[in-house]
Amino acid sequence: MKTGFVVITGASSSIGEATAQLFIAKGHNVLLLSRREDRLKAFAGRQVMKAIIDITDRPALDQAIAEAEEHFGPVKGIVNNAGRMLLGDITTQDPAEWQEMYNTNVIGLLNGMQAVLPSMIEQKSGTIINISSIAGKKTFTDHVAYGGTKFAVHSISENVREEVAPHNVRVVTISPGLIETEWNDQTTGEKAKLNLMPQTIADTIYFAFNQPQSINIREIALAPTQQQS
């Protein structure tokens, strides 16, 4: 019997990796998406399908989901986790970094939602979990472009939630504060050093996903207790 599956984008490290491990441990079938094949080698078994794609490549995304549906059955959820965090002063930051973040954090997120929603609407069931940031709720120094992408995630998520609620489809926004992630090494400064562990975020994602379909926890914001901002 085909029981369905959950899509996890950016599954090769940090939050995505921890989330993939947790969903597999809980018995779910998963489709893991990443641009880095070597980082997905640890995942194997009957519960796992993998696709090495960029989420901005819509045809490749659609093909990966279609193949997983053929193998596992209908898509039950998606965790839109893939993202880029490139911080910098607006006066000096390379505009190519802005484009990269908007392509992944906004267009990639839209792609992920649009790719699964027709099936979820047809099923009258499904859960979309979008990973945003505290930076999508308030501003921070050197976060102009990145924060803009995360404010967009909040707006997009709430708008889609309103539109698909009549179809019994849930949209959840998870907004972490500073976390232990390789993104910290991609920033232009040294400011993001307080740590939430990725496993904590994965546990939060699963908590929201595991609620009855009639309950939509619309947003969870969490941060280290000592993070003042």
Secondary structure per residue as TSV (DSSP state, phi and psi in degrees):
chain	resnum	aa	ss	phi	psi
A	1	M	-	360.0	131.2
A	2	K	-	-84.3	122.5
A	3	T	-	-105.7	0.0
A	4	G	-	94.2	-179.1
A	5	F	E	-156.5	168.4
A	6	V	E	-120.3	133.4
A	7	V	E	-91.5	134.6
A	8	I	E	-127.7	116.6
A	9	T	E	-92.6	155.1
A	10	G	S	60.5	42.8
A	11	A	T	-85.1	1.7
A	12	S	T	-87.8	-10.9
A	13	S	S	-159.7	165.8
A	14	S	H	51.1	-127.6
A	15	I	H	-58.1	-44.3
A	16	G	H	-62.6	-43.7
A	17	E	H	-64.1	-46.8
A	18	A	H	-63.3	-38.3
A	19	T	H	-66.9	-42.5
A	20	A	H	-60.6	-46.1
A	21	Q	H	-60.0	-40.8
A	22	L	H	-68.7	-46.0
A	23	F	H	-63.3	-38.6
A	24	I	H	-64.2	-44.9
A	25	A	H	-61.3	-30.3
A	26	K	T	-84.2	1.6
A	27	G	T	95.3	8.5
A	28	H	-	-86.1	145.8
A	29	N	-	-76.4	144.6
A	30	V	E	-135.8	146.9
A	31	L	E	-111.3	114.4
A	32	L	E	-101.1	126.1
A	33	L	E	-116.0	134.3
A	34	S	E	-161.7	158.0
A	35	R	S	-85.2	-12.7
A	36	R	-	-114.0	104.0
A	37	E	G	-64.1	-41.2
A	38	D	G	-62.1	-29.6
A	39	R	G	-79.4	-9.0
A	40	L	G	-101.7	0.9
A	41	K	T	-62.4	-26.3
A	42	A	T	-70.4	-17.3
A	43	F	-	-94.7	124.6
A	44	A	-	-155.5	167.3
A	45	G	S	118.1	174.6
A	46	R	T	-66.9	-22.1
A	47	Q	T	-82.8	-6.7
A	48	V	E	-117.9	130.3
A	49	M	E	-122.2	148.3
A	50	K	E	-132.0	146.8
A	51	A	E	-139.7	128.8
A	52	I	E	-94.8	94.4
A	53	I	-	-142.7	162.9
A	54	D	-	-96.9	131.3
A	55	I	T	-68.6	-8.5
A	56	T	T	-81.6	-8.8
A	57	D	-	-91.4	89.8
A	58	R	H	-62.7	-44.9
A	59	P	H	-59.1	-40.3
A	60	A	H	-66.1	-38.2
A	61	L	H	-63.9	-46.7
A	62	D	H	-60.8	-40.9
A	63	Q	H	-65.0	-42.8
A	64	A	H	-62.3	-42.5
A	65	I	H	-68.1	-40.4
A	66	A	H	-62.1	-41.7
A	67	E	H	-65.7	-38.4
A	68	A	H	-68.1	-37.5
A	69	E	H	-64.3	-38.4
A	70	E	H	-63.7	-36.1
A	71	H	H	-85.2	-45.3
A	72	F	H	-104.1	-19.6
A	73	G	-	102.3	-164.2
A	74	P	S	-66.8	150.4
A	75	V	E	-73.1	128.8
A	76	K	E	-99.7	-25.7
A	77	G	E	-167.0	163.3
A	78	I	E	-140.0	135.7
A	79	V	E	-108.1	103.9
A	80	N	E	-83.0	88.6
A	81	N	-	-106.4	-25.2
A	82	A	-	-56.7	135.2
A	83	G	-	-168.4	166.8
A	84	R	-	-129.4	137.1
A	85	M	-	-126.1	102.5
A	86	L	-	-124.7	100.5
A	87	L	-	-91.0	152.1
A	88	G	-	177.6	160.9
A	89	D	-	-67.7	132.0
A	90	I	T	-57.8	-27.8
A	91	T	T	-78.0	-17.2
A	92	T	T	-127.7	-13.5
A	93	Q	S	-66.7	140.8
A	94	D	-	-65.9	122.1
A	95	P	H	-57.4	-23.3
A	96	A	H	-62.5	-30.2
A	97	E	H	-69.3	-36.7
A	98	W	H	-59.8	-48.2
A	99	Q	H	-61.4	-42.0
A	100	E	H	-61.5	-44.1
A	101	M	H	-67.5	-43.3
A	102	Y	H	-66.6	-37.1
A	103	N	I	-60.7	-47.1
A	104	T	I	-80.3	-51.9
A	105	N	I	-73.1	-28.1
A	106	V	I	-110.4	-58.8
A	107	I	I	-64.8	-41.4
A	108	G	I	-61.1	-40.6
A	109	L	H	-63.3	-45.8
A	110	L	H	-59.8	-42.6
A	111	N	H	-57.8	-46.9
A	112	G	H	-60.5	-44.0
A	113	M	H	-66.8	-46.6
A	114	Q	H	-65.0	-31.4
A	115	A	H	-68.7	-29.5
A	116	V	H	-104.1	-19.1
A	117	L	H	-63.8	-40.2
A	118	P	H	-56.0	-42.6
A	119	S	H	-66.5	-42.5
A	120	M	H	-64.6	-41.3
A	121	I	H	-64.4	-39.4
A	122	E	H	-64.6	-39.5
A	123	Q	H	-73.7	-20.1
A	124	K	T	60.5	38.6
A	125	S	-	-168.2	149.0
A	126	G	E	151.3	158.5
A	127	T	E	-135.7	126.5
A	128	I	E	-108.7	124.8
A	129	I	E	-118.6	116.2
A	130	N	E	-105.1	127.3
A	131	I	E	-90.3	112.0
A	132	S	-	-105.3	-132.5
A	133	S	-	-170.6	156.2
A	134	I	G	-54.7	-29.7
A	135	A	G	-69.2	-5.0
A	136	G	G	-93.7	3.0
A	137	K	T	-119.3	-24.0
A	138	K	S	-151.1	162.9
A	139	T	-	-92.0	153.9
A	140	F	-	-138.9	153.7
A	141	T	T	-59.8	138.3
A	142	D	T	67.9	15.1
A	143	H	-	-109.9	17.5
A	144	V	H	-55.0	-55.3
A	145	A	H	-74.6	-47.0
A	146	Y	H	-61.0	-48.1
A	147	G	H	-58.8	-36.9
A	148	G	H	-60.1	-39.0
A	149	T	H	-65.9	-36.5
A	150	K	H	-79.7	-31.8
A	151	F	H	-61.1	-38.4
A	152	A	H	-62.9	-40.4
A	153	V	H	-59.2	-43.4
A	154	H	H	-61.8	-47.7
A	155	S	H	-63.8	-47.2
A	156	I	H	-61.6	-45.4
A	157	S	H	-61.2	-45.5
A	158	E	H	-68.0	-38.1
A	159	N	H	-64.7	-45.0
A	160	V	H	-65.7	-39.7
A	161	R	H	-55.9	-45.9
A	162	E	H	-61.1	-38.1
A	163	E	H	-74.6	-31.9
A	164	V	H	-101.5	-5.9
A	165	A	G	-54.6	-40.7
A	166	P	G	-62.2	-17.8
A	167	H	G	-95.2	7.9
A	168	N	T	67.2	28.3
A	169	V	E	-103.6	135.3
A	170	R	E	-100.7	146.0
A	171	V	E	-129.3	123.6
A	172	V	E	-120.8	137.1
A	173	T	E	-112.5	125.2
A	174	I	E	-107.7	124.8
A	175	S	E	-120.7	89.5
A	176	P	E	-77.8	152.7
A	177	G	-	-83.1	-150.0
A	178	L	S	-67.5	131.5
A	179	I	-	-130.7	163.1
A	180	E	S	-79.4	106.7
A	181	T	S	-155.3	154.6
A	182	E	G	-65.7	-15.4
A	183	W	G	-56.1	-32.8
A	184	N	G	-56.7	-30.4
A	185	D	G	-83.2	-5.9
A	186	Q	G	-97.7	-5.5
A	187	T	S	-80.8	162.0
A	188	T	S	-88.4	-3.8
A	189	G	S	-126.5	-171.2
A	190	E	S	-121.3	31.5
A	191	K	-	-93.4	-23.7
A	192	A	-	-91.6	80.6
A	193	K	-	-123.1	-9.1
A	194	L	-	-73.5	148.2
A	195	N	-	-126.4	128.2
A	196	L	-	-104.7	138.1
A	197	M	-	-78.2	143.4
A	198	P	H	-54.2	-32.7
A	199	Q	H	-61.7	-33.8
A	200	T	H	-63.4	-41.7
A	201	I	H	-67.8	-40.6
A	202	A	H	-60.5	-43.2
A	203	D	H	-61.3	-38.1
A	204	T	H	-67.4	-42.7
A	205	I	H	-58.3	-46.9
A	206	Y	H	-67.6	-36.3
A	207	F	H	-57.3	-48.2
A	208	A	H	-65.2	-42.8
A	209	F	H	-64.0	-35.9
A	210	N	T	-84.3	0.4
A	211	Q	S	-69.6	157.6
A	212	P	-	-54.6	147.0
A	213	Q	T	-58.0	-23.2
A	214	S	T	-76.3	-7.0
A	215	I	-	-114.9	122.9
A	216	N	-	-114.9	107.6
A	217	I	-	-78.6	101.2
A	218	R	-	-66.8	-37.3
A	219	E	E	-152.4	140.5
A	220	I	E	-128.5	124.5
A	221	A	E	-112.4	128.4
A	222	L	E	-142.8	146.8
A	223	A	-	-154.6	161.5
A	224	P	-	-56.9	139.8
A	225	T	T	-54.6	-36.6
A	226	Q	T	-87.2	1.9
A	227	Q	-	-78.5	110.5
A	228	Q	-	-77.3	-36.5
A	229	S	-	-79.4	360.0
